[in-house]
Amino acid sequence: MSGEFLFSLMITMTQSQRKILITGGAGNVGGSLACRLAESSNNEVVVVDNLVTGDRSKLPPASATNVRFIKADVNRLEDLSPIMTATRFDAVFHYAALVGVQRTLANPVAVLEDIDGIRNVLSLSKNTGVGRVFYASSSEVYGEPVEMPQHEQTTPLNSRLPYAIIKNLGESYFRSYHQEFGLPFNVFRFFNTYGPKQTTDFVVPKFIAAALAGEDIPVYGDGTQTRTFCFVDDNLDTTTRVLDDPTWACQTINVGSDIEMTIKSLAETVIEMTGSSSKVVHLPPLPEGDMTRRCPDITKMKRILGRELTPLHEGLSKLIDTATQRSSSQVNNG
């Protein structure tokens, strides 16, 4: 990262624009957020990602002149410090993290290293006068459910998974920096957010890809474990409205759907909607990490949105259309 680049970054950001940093901005939700914020010329967006799991294709298009991408690792202070000291950001979205049940189970030490990124973001935000920091937490903080629906005031701390532990710890860090230093924050507890930028590592695009290819759809265990599925536009509408409204500052907010569905039913729905000949096949249950139920209390989210959430069939239809078009394009270009 050259000094010339950082100098250029400083002089291109005008005082009239809101300056926003997104870490992990080449991922599913982070990239979608960057694209959404880039739509307004009032925003100047800096995206940071180490591209270990992120991808440049998820970034805003090159025509978005109010966006800058910097390849950097937020877990390394020497990478993040020059970026955050070069510009006084109005808001920082800390979305960088190692995600995915299988990936995090296979790389527990790498998950623990995300503590460094949390600490770096908060320390630099405090010292550079950031207006508000936003943390991408997860439904995993709830562990095995002790109540339904799962409410923001409840955090059972009953999960042994490194990913869940780090997300809980991250929430504590954000609350502590507010308590001790007065740094405004929000914690977003994301429940399965699906959208066109999500990779087939995750359940919805995995099932759609398999169905369109006529392949078996794998389900762990008997498939009766439940999840809820939130279309990415509902996520973005919620989080950007919280950004725009300071009265929501310093709150933890569940971001997801409150309609439960079994994983087996999701697979069957995808097969039906795609007209596929695929069959559901059952794999041995995961040894750990596959919680029995997930269903958030989204009272706050509904109040923020002021509208109904996107029905699952509508969201799936959009993804199926996108996947079909992408497949056709690849065939034609082949």
N, C-alpha and C positions, 0 to 999 in steps of 0.2 A: 504494500500500500504506500504510494509515493506521497511526499509532502505536497507536490504540485496538485495531485488529485484532491487532497483535503482542502487546499487553498481554493481550488476551483469550486469545491462543494460549498465552502463558506460564502463565496461572493455571489453564487447563483441563487441563494435563498434570500428572498426579499423579506423585509420586515412585515409586510402586509400579509404574508402567507403563514398558515399554521404549519409548524414543522413537526413531523411525526416520524418516529423510528419504529420499525417493525423487525424484531429478531425472529428468525425462523420464517421469514417472509417468502421463501420459495417452497413452502409446504402447502397442504390442502387448504386449511383455514387461513393461514398467514398470507398465502398468495392471493386468495380470494379477497381478503381484507385490503391488501395493497391495491388490487385492481379497483375495488370499490372506492377507496379514498382517492385514487388517481383520477377518478371521473370529475372531481372538482378542482378547478384551477386555484381555489383558495388553500389547497393543501400542497405542501412540499413533502414528499415521502422518501425516506431512506430505508432501504431494505437490506438487512444483513442476514446472511445464511452461509454455512460452511459447505453446503451441497452434499453432505454425507447421505442424507435421505431426501433432501429437497432437490428441485430441478428447475433450471432456468425457464423451462417452458411454462411454468406456473406463474412467472412474473408478469407484470403489466406489459403490454406491447411496447415496442421501441418508439412508437408514435407518442407515448405518454412522456412528454418532456419534463414533467414535474416529479419524476421518479428517478432515483439513483440507486443502483445495486452495488453493494460491496461484498465481495467474498471474504468472510472473516468468521472466526470462531468466538462466540461470546463467552465461552468458558475460559478463554485466554485474555487476561486483563490487558496485555500488550496489544491485542487486536482491537478490543472494544474501546479502550480509553481514548485513542486519537479521534475516533469517530464521534464520541459523545462530548469531547472537549472542543472539537472544531465547531460545533453547532449547539446552541441552546434549544433543546427540543421542548415543545409544548406538551407532548405526550409520547410515552414509550409503551409499546405493546410487546411484552416478553412472551413470545410464542415458541421460541426455540427450545426443543427438547427431543430426546430420543423417544419415539412413540411406537405403539403396536405391541400387543401382548407377546407374540412369539419373539419379536425382536428384542424387547426389553428383558424377557426371561433368558434369552441367549447371551445378552450383554449386560449383566447386572452392574459391573464396575463402571461401564460407560454411563449407565443411568445415574450412578452416584456422582459422577463428575459434573452433572447438571447443577449440583449445588453451587459450584464455582460461578456458573453463569448467572444464577439468581443473585448471588452476593455482588457480583460485578455490576449488574444492571442497577441494583438498588443503591449501592454506594456511589456510583457515578451519577445516578439521577439526583440523589440528595446533594451532591457537591456541585452539580452544574445547574441547579434550579429548575429541574423538570416540573411541569405543572401537575401531571398525574401519571401514574404508572398502572398498567393493566397486566394481569397475570392469567395465562391460560392454564387453569387447573383442570381437573378431570373428575368424572363420575367415580373413578377408582378410589377417591378418598373415602367413599362410603363403605368400601369393603363389602362383606356379606351384609345384606340389609337387616337392620334392626327395626325399621319402620317403613311403611309405605303410605303415601309417596315419600321420597327422600327429601328432607327439608334442609335448607342451608344452615340452620342452627345446629344440626346434628352431624357430628363427625366421629364415627365409632372407633377409628384407629384399630380395627381388627384385621387388617390385611398385612401379610408379611412380605408382599411383593415390593421390591425396591422402587418400582415406578410409583406405586401408591404412597409409599413412605416419603419419597422425594416431593410429590405433589403436596402432601400434608405439610411437610417442612417448608416448602415454598410459600404456602399460604401464611404460615406463622411468621416467616421472614417479612412478608409484605405488611402484615398487621403490626409487627414490631417496629418497622421503620416508620409507620404512621404514628404509633404511640410515642416513640422516643424522639423522632425528628420532625413530625408533622407532615410527612410526605403523603399526599393524597393518593389513593389507590382504588382499584377494583379487582376483585377475584371473580373470574368467570369459570364456573364448573361446567365444562363441556360434556354433554352426553352425545353419543354417536352422531357426528355431523357428516353427512354425505353430500357429495357434489361432484361436478365434472372434473375437478382437479385431483380427486382422490385416486390413489393407486389401487391395484388389485391385491395389495397386501391386506386390504380391509374388506369386511364382509359384503357390503352392498355391491361395490364394483366387481368383487371376486365372483359373486353369484351371477351377476349380469353377464360377465365375460364368459363364464362357463356355459350359461344357458344359450347364449348366442352362438357358441361353438358346438352346441349339442353334446357337451361333455357332462359327466357326472358332477353333481354339486355336493361337495363334502360338508358334512355337519358333524361336529364333535358331540359324542354321547348320543342321548336320545333326542336332542334338539328342543327340549322343553324349557331350556333356559331362555329368559325373556330379555329383550332390549327395547329401547325406543329409538326412533330414527328421525333426526332433525335435518331438514333440507338447508343447505348452506345459506340461502337467502334469508331465512328466518334468523339464523345465527348473526349474519352481518347486519341486518336491520336492528337487532337488539343491541349489539355491541357498539355500533356507530351512534345510536341514539343515546346510549350511556355516555359516550365520549362527548356528545354535544350538550348534555344536560348535567351540570355540576351537582345538582341536587341528589344524584345517584351515587356520588363519590363515597368511598369508604364502605361499600357494601359488597357482600358475596352474593352472586347471582347464578342460579342454575340456568343453563342455556341448553334446551333440548325439547323434545316432544314428550307429552305425558300419555301417549297411547302405546301401551305395551303390546309386543308381538313376540311369539316364540321364534327362535331361529329356524326351526323346521317350517313354520308358516311363512316366514320370509322367503325361504327357498321355493316353496310351492307357489307363492304369489309371483315371483320372478319367472318361474317356468310358465305359468299361465299367461302372464303379460307378454312374454316373448314368443309364445306359441312353440316352445321348444320341446324336443323329445328327451331332454335331459332327465335323469333320475336322481333322487336324493339318496346319497349313500352315507352310512353312519360310520364314523371313525371312532377309535377309543377316546374316551373323555380326556381332556387336557389334565395333566397331573396337578396343576394349580393355575389360578388366574382367571378361570372361566366362572364368574360369579353367577349364582342362580337367577337373580332378578335385578333389574334396573328400572326405575321409574321415578323421575324427579317431580317435586312440587314446583310448578312453574308459575305460581301466582305473580311473582315479581315480573317475570318475562312477559306474561300476557298484559300486565299493566303498562309495561314499557312499549310493547308493540302496538297495543290498541287495535288488534285485528286477530283473526283466526290464523293458526299456523297452516303451512302448506300440507295438504293431505298426502299421505305416503304414496298413494297411487299416482298422484300428479308429479311428485318428485321423481319417482321411479321411471315414469314415462319420459321425463326430460332426459334422464341419464341413459335410458335405452336408446332414445333417438340419437343422442350424442355419440354413444358407442357404435351404433349402426353406421352413422355418417363417417366416423373415423375409420371404421373397418372398410367401408366402400372406397374411401379416399386412398387407403393404403393399397387396396387391390388395383385401383386405377393407376396409381403411381408406380406400381410394381412392374 
